[in-house]
Amino acid sequence: MSKIINKAKEVAESIIQTEEFKKLQITEQDVEEDETASAILEELEAKYEKLRQSPDSGKVNRELQQEVQRVQKKMLENEKLKEYLKAQKEFNQIMQTVNNEIASALGIPQASSRSNIN
């Protein structure tokens, strides 16, 4: 088991060296240091939490969903948040590729393959 853990640590070290990881770290720091961007993220998280905790009554839920959409729009209008989302997407693609490679080596069908079965 320790051999597997050591290999996982090696993979993590390789991931840390990627441009995508470095860009994610930089953009995350930029968002944290920007009052407007961090306030938008906090507002969005609060709306999501409210949505998760709300009873599933139609009108309240629709209103909350509209509030979430309004905050999401603000998020997409903020340059620092757009850069952060872009970096996050690019990093997630690397992680998905790594997961797919491991799954393939284990002979496990990948998610995209399974969705085509139905």
LOTORVO-912274 format. One record per atom (N, C-alpha, C, O, CB): residue number from 1; x, y, z; atom name. Coordinates in pm, whole numbers, plus 50000, padded with zeros to 5 digits. Atoms other than C-alpha are relative to their C-alpha. Glycine has a CB too. Example, Ala and Ser with C-alpha at 12.3 -4.5 7.8 and 13.67 -1.06 7.14 Angstrom:
<sites>
<1 <50089 49881 50000> "N">
<1 <51230 49550 50780> "CA">
<1 <50090 50120 50000> "C">
<1 <50194 50118 50066> "O">
<1 <49901 50003 50125> "CB">
<2 <49918 49881 49994> "N">
<2 <51367 49894 50714> "CA">
<2 <49923 50109 50073> "C">
<2 <49974 50220 50090> "O">
<2 <50041 50046 49858> "CB">
</sites>
This chain:
<sites>
<1 <50082 49880 50000> "N">
<1 <50000 50000 50000> "CA">
<1 <50086 50127 50000> "C">
<1 <50052 50225 49934> "O">
<1 <49907 50000 50121> "CB">
<2 <49916 49880 49993> "N">
<2 <50281 50244 50080> "CA">
<2 <50060 50032 49863> "C">
<2 <50087 50149 49835> "O">
<2 <50112 49981 50103> "CB">
<3 <49949 49975 50135> "N">
<3 <50413 50200 49724> "CA">
<3 <49898 50081 49919> "C">
<3 <49935 50171 49844> "O">
<3 <50032 49866 49929> "CB">
<4 <50107 49928 50070> "N">
<4 <50076 50321 49589> "CA">
<4 <49994 50144 50050> "C">
<4 <49981 50238 49971> "O">
<4 <49863 49930 50022> "CB">
<5 <50004 49865 49941> "N">
<5 <50077 50618 49828> "CA">
<5 <50119 50082 49949> "C">
<5 <50105 50200 49917> "O">
<5 <50002 49993 50156> "CB">
<6 <49881 49929 50052> "N">
<6 <50429 50708 49718> "CA">
<6 <49981 50041 49855> "C">
<6 <50019 50152 49816> "O">
<6 <50126 49912 50013> "CB">
<7 <50027 49966 50140> "N">
<7 <50324 50695 49352> "CA">
<7 <49899 50114 49992> "C">
<7 <49913 50203 49908> "O">
<7 <49947 49876 49923> "CB">
<8 <50100 49892 49998> "N">
<8 <50023 50915 49432> "CA">
<8 <50067 50133 50034> "C">
<8 <50034 50237 49977> "O">
<8 <49888 49968 50103> "CB">
<9 <49927 49878 49965> "N">
<9 <50257 51166 49594> "CA">
<9 <50085 50050 49884> "C">
<9 <50098 50170 49863> "O">
<9 <50090 49976 50123> "CB">
<10 <49923 49962 50119> "N">
<10 <50476 51160 49283> "CA">
<10 <49910 50066 49896> "C">
<10 <49947 50166 49834> "O">
<10 <50069 49876 49940> "CB">
<11 <50096 49941 50094> "N">
<11 <50172 51228 49066> "CA">
<11 <49962 50140 50047> "C">
<11 <49957 50234 49967> "O">
<11 <49873 49910 49986> "CB">
<12 <50036 49869 49945> "N">
<12 <50071 51513 49297> "CA">
<12 <50113 50101 49976> "C">
<12 <50086 50216 49940> "O">
<12 <49970 49989 50151> "CB">
<13 <49887 49910 50023> "N">
<13 <50421 51663 49271> "CA">
<13 <50007 50041 49853> "C">
<13 <50039 50156 49822> "O">
<13 <50131 49933 50043> "CB">
<14 <50000 49968 50143> "N">
<14 <50399 51643 48891> "CA">
<14 <49888 50098 49967> "C">
<14 <49906 50189 49887> "O">
<14 <49984 49871 49917> "CB">
<15 <50113 49910 50023> "N">
<15 <50058 51812 48897> "CA">
<15 <50033 50140 50050> "C">
<15 <49999 50239 49985> "O">
<15 <49873 49946 50070> "CB">
<16 <49962 49870 49943> "N">
<16 <50194 52090 49119> "CA">
<16 <50090 50078 49904> "C">
<16 <50089 50201 49904> "O">
<16 <50071 49981 50135> "CB">
<17 <49907 49936 50093> "N">
<17 <50455 52162 48850> "CA">
<17 <49933 50049 49871> "C">
<17 <49998 50119 49792> "O">
<17 <50110 49904 49965> "CB">
<18 <50066 49961 50124> "N">
<18 <50196 52215 48574> "CA">
<18 <49966 50149 49999> "C">
<18 <49943 50210 50104> "O">
<18 <49873 49917 49979> "CB">
<19 <50039 49860 50016> "N">
<19 <50119 52560 48439> "CA">
<19 <49855 50021 50046> "C">
<19 <49822 50125 50102> "O">
<19 <50016 50045 49853> "CB">
<20 <50141 49989 49962> "N">
<20 <49749 52492 48499> "CA">
<20 <49984 50013 50151> "C">
<20 <49903 50093 50198> "O">
<20 <49922 49879 49950> "CB">
<21 <50007 49992 49855> "N">
<21 <49803 52435 48871> "CA">
<21 <50052 50135 50049> "C">
<21 <49992 50199 50135> "O">
<21 <50079 49886 50065> "CB">
<22 <49942 49872 49961> "N">
<22 <50025 52741 48902> "CA">
<22 <49903 50115 49971> "C">
<22 <49887 50206 50052> "O">
<22 <50133 50023 49928> "CB">
<23 <50096 49896 50038> "N">
<23 <49768 52955 48717> "CA">
<23 <49881 49999 50096> "C">
<23 <49830 50105 50134> "O">
<23 <49951 49981 49854> "CB">
<24 <50111 50010 49906> "N">
<24 <49493 52826 48946> "CA">
<24 <50038 50064 50134> "C">
<24 <49958 50138 50192> "O">
<24 <49960 49852 50022> "CB">
<25 <49954 49942 49873> "N">
<25 <49696 52920 49254> "CA">
<25 <50005 50153 49993> "C">
<25 <49961 50222 50085> "O">
<25 <50139 49944 50036> "CB">
<26 <49988 49854 50017> "N">
<26 <49765 53270 49120> "CA">
<26 <49863 50066 49993> "C">
<26 <49839 50166 50060> "O">
<26 <50080 50033 49873> "CB">
<27 <50132 49937 50015> "N">
<27 <49406 53342 49017> "CA">
<27 <49919 49988 50129> "C">
<27 <49840 50077 50161> "O">
<27 <49924 49935 49883> "CB">
<28 <50069 50014 49871> "N">
<28 <49275 53207 49348> "CA">
<28 <50046 50107 50097> "C">
<28 <49965 50168 50168> "O">
<28 <50025 49859 50061> "CB">
<29 <49944 49895 49914> "N">
<29 <49507 53443 49534> "CA">
<29 <49948 50137 49958> "C">
<29 <49915 50221 50042> "O">
<29 <50154 49996 49995> "CB">
<30 <50052 49873 50051> "N">
<30 <49397 53731 49309> "CA">
<30 <49857 50024 50046> "C">
<30 <49821 50136 50085> "O">
<30 <50007 50002 49847> "CB">
<31 <50140 49988 49957> "N">
<31 <49032 53663 49393> "CA">
<31 <49993 50030 50150> "C">
<31 <49915 50115 50193> "O">
<31 <49921 49871 49967> "CB">
<32 <50000 49978 49855> "N">
<32 <49106 53643 49766> "CA">
<32 <50040 50143 50037> "C">
<32 <49991 50199 50135> "O">
<32 <50094 49901 50068> "CB">
<33 <49950 49865 49971> "N">
<33 <49285 53978 49753> "CA">
<33 <49909 50110 49946> "C">
<33 <49925 50227 49981> "O">
<33 <50138 50017 49943> "CB">
<34 <50090 49902 50060> "N">
<34 <49010 54150 49553> "CA">
<34 <49867 50001 50077> "C">
<34 <49795 49902 50079> "O">
<34 <49975 49969 49850> "CB">
<35 <50121 49991 49917> "N">
<35 <48727 54272 49777> "CA">
<35 <49872 49972 49922> "C">
<35 <49784 49901 49970> "O">
<35 <49991 50137 50064> "CB">
<36 <50121 50018 50080> "N">
<36 <48469 54281 49500> "CA">
<36 <49982 49855 49960> "C">
<36 <49874 49798 49977> "O">
<36 <50004 50089 49874> "CB">
<37 <50006 50139 50044> "N">
<37 <48551 53936 49364> "CA">
<37 <49968 49906 50117> "C">
<37 <49884 49817 50105> "O">
<37 <50132 49958 49934> "CB">
<38 <50024 50089 49886> "N">
<38 <48562 53773 49707> "CA">
<38 <49859 50021 50057> "C">
<38 <49798 49926 50106> "O">
<38 <50106 50023 50110> "CB">
<39 <50137 49973 49953> "N">
<39 <48233 53944 49806> "CA">
<39 <49898 49929 49910> "C">
<39 <49798 49875 49959> "O">
<39 <49972 50152 50003> "CB">
<40 <50091 50070 50093> "N">
<40 <48064 53804 49493> "CA">
<40 <50000 49851 50030> "C">
<40 <49894 49788 50034> "O">
<40 <50042 50026 49852> "CB">
<41 <49992 50143 49968> "N">
<41 <48190 53454 49576> "CA">
<41 <49928 49968 50131> "C">
<41 <49855 49869 50139> "O">
<41 <50146 49956 50009> "CB">
<42 <50068 50020 49872> "N">
<42 <48070 53484 49935> "CA">
<42 <49848 50008 49983> "C">
<42 <49774 49929 50041> "O">
<42 <50048 50102 50103> "CB">
<43 <50144 49983 50025> "N">
<43 <47731 53606 49815> "CA">
<43 <49944 49876 49928> "C">
<43 <49836 49829 49962> "O">
<43 <49974 50128 49917> "CB">
<44 <50044 50118 50074> "N">
<44 <47704 53314 49572> "CA">
<44 <49994 49878 50092> "C">
<44 <49897 49802 50087> "O">
<44 <50093 49973 49881> "CB">
<45 <50000 50113 49906> "N">
<45 <47799 53061 49840> "CA">
<45 <49882 50009 50097> "C">
<45 <49819 49908 50128> "O">
<45 <50132 49996 50079> "CB">
<46 <50114 49981 49909> "N">
<46 <47536 53210 50074> "CA">
<46 <49869 49966 49931> "C">
<46 <49781 49904 49990> "O">
<46 <49996 50145 50051> "CB">
<47 <50123 50031 50076> "N">
<47 <47270 53186 49802> "CA">
<47 <49987 49850 49978> "C">
<47 <49878 49794 49992> "O">
<47 <50000 50074 49864> "CB">
<48 <50003 50145 50018> "N">
<48 <47365 52824 49728> "CA">
<48 <49958 49930 50130> "C">
<48 <49878 49837 50129> "O">
<48 <50138 49948 49953> "CB">
<49 <50035 50060 49870> "N">
<49 <47343 52740 50098> "CA">
<49 <49852 50021 50031> "C">
<49 <49785 49929 50079> "O">
<49 <50087 50061 50112> "CB">
<50 <50142 49971 49980> "N">
<50 <47004 52910 50123> "CA">
<50 <49913 49909 49913> "C">
<50 <49810 49859 49957> "O">
<50 <49971 50148 49968> "CB">
<51 <50073 50085 50094> "N">
<51 <46887 52715 49819> "CA">
<51 <49998 49855 50049> "C">
<51 <49895 49789 50042> "O">
<51 <50063 50007 49860> "CB">
<52 <49993 50138 49949> "N">
<52 <47006 52384 49969> "CA">
<52 <49910 49981 50122> "C">
<52 <49851 49875 50139> "O">
<52 <50145 49964 50036> "CB">
<53 <50075 50013 49877> "N">
<53 <46830 52454 50298> "CA">
<53 <49852 50036 49987> "C">
<53 <49774 50012 50078> "O">
<53 <50061 50086 50104> "CB">
<54 <50138 49956 50015> "N">
<54 <46507 52591 50156> "CA">
<54 <49908 49882 49974> "C">
<54 <49945 49785 49908> "O">
<54 <49987 50103 49887> "CB">
<55 <50097 50105 50033> "N">
<55 <46196 52378 50152> "CA">
<55 <49969 50010 49851> "C">
<55 <49983 50117 49790> "O">
<55 <49868 50015 50086> "CB">
<56 <50023 50002 50145> "N">
<56 <46102 52279 49801> "CA">
<56 <49865 50059 49965> "C">
<56 <49785 49995 49895> "O">
<56 <50012 49858 49946> "CB">
<57 <50124 49934 50038> "N">
<57 <45816 52525 49776> "CA">
<57 <50030 50083 49875> "C">
<57 <50125 50160 49873> "O">
<57 <49944 50090 50115> "CB">
<58 <49977 49945 50133> "N">
<58 <45788 52647 49417> "CA">
<58 <50043 50145 49996> "C">
<58 <50147 50176 49938> "O">
<58 <49881 49986 49922> "CB">
<59 <49973 49857 50013> "N">
<59 <45779 53025 49459> "CA">
<59 <50132 50039 50066> "C">
<59 <50212 50111 50007> "O">
<59 <49886 50080 50060> "CB">
<60 <49878 49967 49928> "N">
<60 <46055 53051 49720> "CA">
<60 <50121 49947 49923> "C">
<60 <50221 50017 49907> "O">
<60 <49998 49941 50144> "CB">
<61 <49891 50062 50073> "N">
<61 <46274 52814 49522> "CA">
<61 <50030 50076 49870> "C">
<61 <50147 50097 49837> "O">
<61 <49966 49854 49969> "CB">
<62 <49980 49923 50123> "N">
<62 <46222 53008 49197> "CA">
<62 <50066 50134 50029> "C">
<62 <50155 50177 49956> "O">
<62 <49866 50023 49929> "CB">
<63 <49939 49872 49963> "N">
<63 <46306 53335 49370> "CA">
<63 <50147 49983 50034> "C">
<63 <50231 50062 49992> "O">
<63 <49925 50063 50118> "CB">
<64 <49861 50027 49965> "N">
<64 <46623 53187 49515> "CA">
<64 <50083 49967 49876> "C">
<64 <50197 50011 49863> "O">
<64 <50008 49886 50102> "CB">
<65 <49930 50034 50123> "N">
<65 <46719 53043 49179> "CA">
<65 <50028 50126 49917> "C">
<65 <50135 50139 49857> "O">
<65 <49918 49898 49918> "CB">
<66 <49979 49874 50072> "N">
<66 <46674 53386 49022> "CA">
<66 <50110 50082 50066> "C">
<66 <50191 50145 49998> "O">
<66 <49869 50082 49995> "CB">
<67 <49894 49929 49928> "N">
<67 <46893 53538 49295> "CA">
<67 <50136 49938 49968> "C">
<67 <50234 50010 49946> "O">
<67 <49974 49997 50152> "CB">
<68 <49875 50069 50033> "N">
<68 <47159 53274 49227> "CA">
<68 <50045 50038 49859> "C">
<68 <50162 50065 49836> "O">
<68 <49983 49845 50011> "CB">
<69 <49966 49964 50138> "N">
<69 <47144 53350 48854> "CA">
<69 <50051 50144 49991> "C">
<69 <50142 50172 49914> "O">
<69 <49878 49982 49909> "CB">
<70 <49956 49860 49999> "N">
<70 <47180 53723 48924> "CA">
<70 <50144 50009 50050> "C">
<70 <50225 50082 49994> "O">
<70 <49906 50086 50089> "CB">
<71 <49864 49997 49946> "N">
<71 <47492 53662 49134> "CA">
<71 <50097 49932 49904> "C">
<71 <50211 49977 49889> "O">
<71 <50004 49931 50139> "CB">
<72 <49915 50066 50099> "N">
<72 <47631 53420 48875> "CA">
<72 <50034 50094 49885> "C">
<72 <50146 50094 49834> "O">
<72 <49931 49874 49946> "CB">
<73 <49976 49903 50106> "N">
<73 <47592 53692 48614> "CA">
<73 <50104 50102 50045> "C">
<73 <50194 50138 49968> "O">
<73 <49867 50071 49960> "CB">
<74 <49901 49906 49945> "N">
<74 <47783 53936 48838> "CA">
<74 <50139 49935 49999> "C">
<74 <50240 49999 49970> "O">
<74 <49962 50044 50145> "CB">
<75 <49875 50075 49995> "N">
<75 <48048 53669 48873> "CA">
<75 <50067 49998 49863> "C">
<75 <50188 50018 49852> "O">
<75 <49976 49857 50050> "CB">
<76 <49946 50008 50135> "N">
<76 <48090 53635 48498> "CA">
<76 <50040 50136 49943> "C">
<76 <50111 50144 49843> "O">
<76 <49899 49935 49909> "CB">
<77 <49964 49866 50042> "N">
<77 <48120 54012 48463> "CA">
<77 <50127 50049 50068> "C">
<77 <50182 50153 50031> "O">
<77 <49885 50096 50029> "CB">
<78 <49881 49962 49925> "N">
<78 <48413 54026 48706> "CA">
<78 <50123 49934 49936> "C">
<78 <50129 49811 49926> "O">
<78 <49986 49961 50150> "CB">
<79 <49883 50053 50072> "N">
<79 <48750 53987 48528> "CA">
<79 <50081 49900 50083> "C">
<79 <50123 49797 50031> "O">
<79 <50090 50115 49958> "CB">
<80 <49921 50091 49916> "N">
<80 <48931 53826 48821> "CA">
<80 <49929 49866 50018> "C">
<80 <49993 49761 50017> "O">
<80 <50028 50063 50138> "CB">
<81 <50076 50124 49986> "N">
<81 <48654 53573 48869> "CA">
<81 <49995 49922 49869> "C">
<81 <49998 49799 49870> "O">
<81 <49859 50030 50049> "CB">
<82 <49997 50069 50129> "N">
<82 <48644 53497 48497> "CA">
<82 <50133 49928 49980> "C">
<82 <50135 49814 49933> "O">
<82 <49977 50100 49885> "CB">
<83 <49868 50064 50011> "N">
<83 <49017 53426 48502> "CA">
<83 <50011 49880 50093> "C">
<83 <50066 49776 50056> "O">
<83 <50112 50102 50032> "CB">
<84 <49998 50110 49904> "N">
<84 <48976 53211 48811> "CA">
<84 <49919 49881 49948> "C">
<84 <49964 49767 49957> "O">
<84 <49945 50047 50136> "CB">
<85 <50084 50108 50054> "N">
<85 <48694 53010 48652> "CA">
<85 <50067 49931 49883> "C">
<85 <50060 49809 49868> "O">
<85 <49863 50055 49957> "CB">
<86 <49928 50057 50114> "N">
<86 <48899 52963 48337> "CA">
<86 <50114 49911 50050> "C">
<86 <50132 49800 50000> "O">
<86 <50056 50113 49909> "CB">
<87 <49889 50078 49945> "N">
<87 <49199 52843 48539> "CA">
<87 <49949 49873 50067> "C">
<87 <50010 49767 50056> "O">
<87 <50079 50084 50101> "CB">
<88 <50060 50116 49933> "N">
<88 <48976 52613 48742> "CA">
<88 <49957 49895 49896> "C">
<88 <49978 49776 49917> "O">
<88 <49878 50044 50086> "CB">
<89 <50044 50091 50105> "N">
<89 <48831 52462 48424> "CA">
<89 <50120 49927 49938> "C">
<89 <50115 49805 49917> "O">
<89 <49923 50077 49891> "CB">
<90 <49881 50060 50059> "N">
<90 <49176 52403 48275> "CA">
<90 <50066 49900 50095> "C">
<90 <50112 49794 50053> "O">
<90 <50100 50108 49961> "CB">
<91 <49944 50092 49901> "N">
<91 <49301 52244 48598> "CA">
<91 <49913 49875 50012> "C">
<91 <49965 49764 50020> "O">
<91 <50014 50070 50137> "CB">
<92 <50091 50115 49991> "N">
<92 <48992 52023 48620> "CA">
<92 <50016 49906 49881> "C">
<92 <50001 49785 49895> "O">
<92 <49854 50049 50008> "CB">
<93 <49977 50084 50117> "N">
<93 <49063 51902 48267> "CA">
<93 <50122 49911 50019> "C">
<93 <50122 49794 49980> "O">
<93 <50017 50087 49874> "CB">
<94 <49881 50080 49970> "N">
<94 <49409 51787 48377> "CA">
<94 <49966 49889 50098> "C">
<94 <50005 49774 50078> "O">
<94 <50113 50089 50057> "CB">
<95 <50037 50101 49900> "N">
<95 <49264 51609 48679> "CA">
<95 <49914 49891 49938> "C">
<95 <49929 49773 49971> "O">
<95 <49927 50066 50117> "CB">
<96 <50085 50099 50068> "N">
<96 <49002 51440 48460> "CA">
<96 <50085 49909 49912> "C">
<96 <50061 49789 49905> "O">
<96 <49891 50071 49917> "CB">
<97 <49911 50079 50085> "N">
<97 <49273 51327 48220> "CA">
<97 <50078 49899 50084> "C">
<97 <50091 49783 50046> "O">
<97 <50097 50092 49923> "CB">
<98 <49927 50091 49910> "N">
<98 <49475 51179 48508> "CA">
<98 <49907 49888 50047> "C">
<98 <49945 49771 50044> "O">
<98 <50057 50078 50123> "CB">
<99 <50096 50101 49955> "N">
<99 <49165 51002 48641> "CA">
<99 <49966 49902 49888> "C">
<99 <49955 49781 49911> "O">
<99 <49872 50067 50051> "CB">
<100 <50031 50086 50114> "N">
<100 <49083 50870 48295> "CA">
<100 <50114 49903 49971> "C">
<100 <50090 49786 49940> "O">
<100 <49971 50084 49875> "CB">
<101 <49883 50087 50024> "N">
<101 <49437 50734 48251> "CA">
<101 <50007 49889 50104> "C">
<101 <50035 49774 50069> "O">
<101 <50130 50083 50003> "CB">
<102 <49999 50101 49895> "N">
<102 <49420 50554 48584> "CA">
<102 <49887 49900 49976> "C">
<102 <49908 49779 49984> "O">
<102 <49985 50065 50140> "CB">
<103 <50114 50088 50026> "N">
<103 <49074 50416 48505> "CA">
<103 <50028 49909 49881> "C">
<103 <49996 49790 49884> "O">
<103 <49873 50082 49976> "CB">
<104 <49968 50078 50120> "N">
<104 <49192 50303 48163> "CA">
<104 <50100 49889 50032> "C">
<104 <50084 49775 49989> "O">
<104 <50055 50091 49889> "CB">
<105 <49899 50099 49963> "N">
<105 <49497 50127 48308> "CA">
<105 <49940 49889 50085> "C">
<105 <49989 49775 50083> "O">
<105 <50114 50068 50075> "CB">
<106 <50067 50101 49916> "N">
<106 <49265 49948 48553> "CA">
<106 <49891 49925 49924> "C">
<106 <49833 49830 49976> "O">
<106 <49938 50067 50123> "CB">
<107 <50104 50064 50080> "N">
<107 <49026 49852 48275> "CA">
<107 <49860 50041 50040> "C">
<107 <49763 49969 50015> "O">
<107 <50012 49852 50012> "CB">
<108 <50131 49948 49958> "N">
<108 <48744 50062 48420> "CA">
<108 <49946 50091 49891> "C">
<108 <50016 50182 49847> "O">
<108 <50011 50077 50137> "CB">
<109 <50057 49911 50102> "N">
<109 <48510 50218 48164> "CA">
<109 <49993 50143 50053> "C">
<109 <49959 50167 50169> "O">
<109 <49858 49952 49956> "CB">
<110 <50001 49860 49960> "N">
<110 <48536 50596 48169> "CA">
<110 <49859 50056 49990> "C">
<110 <49776 50004 49916> "O">
<110 <50096 50083 49914> "CB">
<111 <50134 49940 49993> "N">
<111 <48235 50818 48239> "CA">
<111 <49946 50032 49863> "C">
<111 <49828 50006 49836> "O">
<111 <50003 50126 50085> "CB">
<112 <50049 49964 50132> "N">
<112 <48214 50943 47882> "CA">
<112 <49959 49877 49921> "C">
<112 <49866 49883 49841> "O">
<112 <50106 50080 49924> "CB">
<113 <50035 50124 50068> "N">
<113 <48207 50585 47756> "CA">
<113 <49868 49944 50051> "C">
<113 <49785 49895 49974> "O">
<113 <50110 49896 50017> "CB">
<114 <50123 50054 49941> "N">
<114 <47933 50483 47998> "CA">
<114 <49878 50081 49958> "C">
<114 <49770 50024 49940> "O">
<114 <50010 49998 50151> "CB">
<115 <50116 49918 50037> "N">
<115 <47711 50778 47904> "CA">
<115 <49954 49970 49858> "C">
<115 <49838 49993 49825> "O">
<115 <50034 50149 50013> "CB">
<116 <50035 50034 50137> "N">
<116 <47718 50662 47541> "CA">
<116 <49928 49866 49991> "C">
<116 <49871 49835 49886> "O">
<116 <50124 49997 49914> "CB">
<117 <50062 50131 50001> "N">
<117 <47585 50318 47638> "CA">
<117 <49848 50012 49998> "C">
<117 <49782 49934 49929> "O">
<117 <50044 49920 50121> "CB">
<118 <50145 49986 49989> "N">
<118 <47233 50439 47720> "CA">
<118 <49938 50036 49874> "C">
<118 <49816 50052 49866> "O">
<118 <49962 50100 50102> "CB">
</sites>
